[in-house]
Amino acid sequence: MQQIYDIAIIGGGPGGIGAAVEAKVFGIQNILMIEKGDNHSQTIRKFYKDNKRVDKNYKGQEIVLEGTIDFRDGTKESTLNYFDSLLDKGEIDTAFNSEVESITKTGDEFQIVTSKAGYIAKYVIVAIGTMGKPNKPDYTLPISLKERINFNLDKCSQNEKILLVGGGNSAVEYALELSKTNNVTLNYRKESFSRLNDINLQMIQEYNGREKLRLRLGMDIVSIENENGLPKVHFTDGYDTVYDRVIYAIGGTTPIDFLKKCGISFNEENKAEFDENYETKTKGLYLAGDIAVKSGGSIAIALNHAYHIISHILKSHQKQG
Ligand SMILES: Cc1cc2nc3c(=O)[nH]c(=O)nc-3n(C[C@H](O)[C@H](O)[C@H](O)COP(=O)(O)OP(=O)(O)OC[C@H]3O[C@@H](n4cnc5c(N)ncnc54)[C@H](O)[C@@H]3O)c2cc1C
């Protein structure tokens, strides 16, 4: 007979790890964390630059952690190490390289289908984040430039002429890092930065105009075309130039189609519907982390969602028992 998990957690980022760890702390042993990547925390691994500073109170949001996880300021590496140790200590059962394709409720149980196997669980927590689907601009990006137009730093090398697009902390941190070994222009459609932490704001002002980093603020990109295998970028001020690489750092989008397929309802503003316990209209199916915030999630917020959900599952379980 197939094993029935008490809780299946979809996504192995901070929300998923938080849920798995808190469940174990509360004594729920029979849990499974399913992650599509080959390791946990794909957003941190793929989208944070190496040695990136990781703020607990990200983007100035003061968060008091409610659960047992003692997450603190650190770096990309120390954060990943900390999550490694939590998963090891909690002896969390994980299924990596397993992309969840559908979640269906039949009677009191959920059937979860992944790219590799099927699982059954009594409760499901979906914490899949939004960076699996990075935001793209409205204009069409030439397919022939796929290798030259990116959404993270994976393909970057050295001595390239790079255009970075975005106005948040990630865009600025990417620009500062890349400018150590490349020529970087940071393009933001607004006249000034309004969402940066103090350090990033100070550094970008200090570095602007230095040899390897300049800003193009208050203008947008109209289109990008392929010129001899490189992206030629046309700006709203009539200026155009050819770059070796264009990198967009403009956030991510909730995977609406996937969530709808899992039976999660959406309101008129196309936001997933869930109650104060993060439970969707399907009883026993919860949303945590970035997919459960209107905008601007963080690691600490995801961890608090996880704690809250596990406490709620425990309460409803006790009621039923
Ligand atoms: C560049 C950048 C810098 C940031 N810096 C900070 C910071 O300094 N401090 C801070 O607090 N926050 C920071 N954030 C925000 C923070 O990373 C997110 O708020 C946090 O990771 C959200 O956690 P999550 O668990 O909701 O989702 P994620 O971390 O996105 O994790 C989701 C996981 O689900 C997996 N997944 C997706 N779809 C499926 C599927 N169908 N099946 C199975 N698995 C799936 C993904 O592979 C991923 O591992 C930053 C974000 C970015 C992009």
The ligand as a Gaussian input file, in Angstrom:
#p B3LYP/6-31G(d) Opt

LIG

0 1
 C       17.906000      38.511000      -5.909000
 C       17.083000      38.392000      -4.664000
 C       17.595000      38.834000      -3.441000
 C       16.847000      38.693000      -2.246000
 N       17.407000      39.066000      -1.042000
 C       16.742000      38.818000       0.122000
 C       17.306000      39.111000       1.417000
 O       18.424000      39.630000       1.536000
 N       16.565000      38.820000       2.517000
 C       15.335000      38.244000       2.465000
 O       14.713000      37.989000       3.515000
 N       14.752000      37.983000       1.261000
 C       15.426000      38.238000       0.103000
 N       14.842000      37.941000      -1.111000
 C       13.470000      37.386000      -1.114000
 C       13.478000      35.899000      -0.684000
 O       14.445000      35.191000      -1.447000
 C       12.103000      35.303000      -0.893000
 O       11.132000      36.103000      -0.241000
 C       12.065000      33.868000      -0.337000
 O       13.030000      33.065000      -0.988000
 C       10.660000      33.281000      -0.516000
 O       10.659000      31.951000      -0.084000
 P        9.604000      30.906000      -0.704000
 O        9.842000      29.640000       0.048000
 O        8.267000      31.492000      -0.743000
 O       10.008000      30.722000      -2.236000
 P       11.382000      30.388000      -2.959000
 O       12.553000      30.743000      -2.135000
 O       11.254000      30.988000      -4.304000
 O       11.386000      28.812000      -3.051000
 C       10.484000      28.106000      -3.849000
 C       11.042000      26.727000      -4.139000
 O       10.018000      25.964000      -4.778000
 C       10.574000      25.236000      -5.840000
 N        9.493000      24.969000      -6.808000
 C        8.892000      25.850000      -7.645000
 N        7.930000      25.246000      -8.359000
 C        7.912000      23.943000      -7.966000
 C        7.138000      22.812000      -8.331000
 N        6.152000      22.886000      -9.245000
 N        7.407000      21.620000      -7.735000
 C        8.389000      21.518000      -6.788000
 N        9.147000      22.565000      -6.402000
 C        8.908000      23.765000      -6.979000
 C       11.669000      26.150000      -6.381000
 O       12.630000      25.421000      -7.122000
 C       12.226000      26.763000      -5.095000
 O       13.305000      26.026000      -4.555000
 C       15.552000      38.113000      -2.304000
 C       15.018000      37.693000      -3.534000
 C       15.770000      37.812000      -4.699000
 C       15.202000      37.315000      -6.006000

